């Protein structure tokens, strides 16, 4: 039953990516980081190599390299950055943002 639900979700998301690519939209934001794996990005990029994907939800400094290497063009990292703001630790937001930027640069440099 769970596998069937996952397959249905993959079909829905893939259909959405195809529709966006057909409409020539710049990027398809996919809230997939929590629900699906980086393998899904690779699966979409196989038949749709020109699709520009941006995962959101669950992107962390620890998995940035994996997402970029999977083929994502950008990453949505709102929740990872705003957690510190809730505590009033605004300096931590800057440090976290710098860590994300460094990881993206590292990933792009090692994936040429």
C-alpha positions in Angstrom: 0.0 0.0 0.0 2.8 2.5 0.9 4.7 1.6 -2.3 1.5 2.2 -4.3 1.1 5.7 -2.7 4.8 6.5 -3.4 4.4 5.5 -7.1 1.2 7.6 -7.3 3.0 10.6 -5.8 5.9 10.2 -8.2 3.5 10.1 -11.2 1.8 13.3 -10.0 5.1 15.2 -9.4 6.5 13.9 -12.7 3.4 15.1 -14.6 3.8 18.5 -13.0 7.4 18.7 -14.1 6.4 17.8 -17.7 3.7 20.5 -17.6 6.2 23.1 -16.4 8.8 22.2 -19.0 6.2 22.3 -21.7 5.3 25.8 -20.5 9.0 26.7 -20.6 9.0 27.9 -17.0 12.4 28.6 -15.6 12.3 26.2 -12.6 10.1 23.6 -11.1 10.1 23.8 -7.3 9.4 20.4 -5.9 8.6 19.9 -2.2 10.4 16.6 -2.4 13.3 16.7 -0.1 11.3 15.2 2.8 9.0 12.9 0.7 11.2 11.6 -2.0 14.9 10.9 -2.5 17.6 12.4 -4.6 17.1 9.3 -6.8 13.8 10.8 -7.9 15.6 13.9 -9.2 17.9 11.6 -11.3 14.8 9.7 -12.5 13.1 12.9 -13.7 16.3 14.3 -15.2 16.9 11.1 -17.2 14.0 11.7 -19.7 13.8 15.4 -19.0 17.4 16.6 -18.8 16.4 20.2 -19.4 14.1 20.3 -16.4 15.4 22.7 -13.8 14.5 21.3 -10.4 14.7 23.0 -7.0 13.9 20.8 -4.0 12.5 22.4 -0.8 11.6 20.9 2.6 14.4 19.0 4.3 17.4 20.5 2.5 20.2 20.8 5.0 23.9 21.7 4.8 24.6 18.0 5.2 22.7 17.0 2.0 23.4 20.0 -0.3 26.2 18.2 -2.2 23.9 15.2 -2.9 21.1 17.4 -4.2 23.4 19.4 -6.5 25.1 16.2 -7.8 21.6 14.7 -8.4 21.0 17.6 -10.9 19.2 20.3 -8.9 19.9 23.9 -10.1 18.9 25.5 -6.8 17.8 24.6 -3.3 15.0 25.9 -1.1 16.4 26.3 2.4 13.9 28.5 4.2 13.1 26.4 7.3 16.8 25.6 7.8 17.5 29.3 8.0 14.6 30.5 10.0 14.9 28.1 13.0 17.5 30.4 14.6 15.3 33.5 14.1 12.7 31.9 16.4 15.3 32.0 19.2 16.4 35.5 18.3 19.8 34.2 17.2 20.1 36.3 14.0 23.9 35.8 13.8 23.3 32.1 13.4 21.2 32.8 10.3 24.2 34.5 8.7 26.5 31.7 9.7 24.1 29.1 8.4 23.6 30.9 5.1 27.4 31.1 4.6 27.6 27.4 5.3 24.9 26.7 2.6 26.7 28.9 0.1 30.1 27.2 0.8 28.5 23.8 0.3 26.8 24.7 -3.0 30.1 26.0 -4.3 31.9 22.8 -3.1 29.2 20.7 -4.8 29.4 22.6 -8.1 33.2 22.6 -8.2 33.3 18.8 -7.6 30.6 18.0 -10.1 32.0 19.2 -13.4 
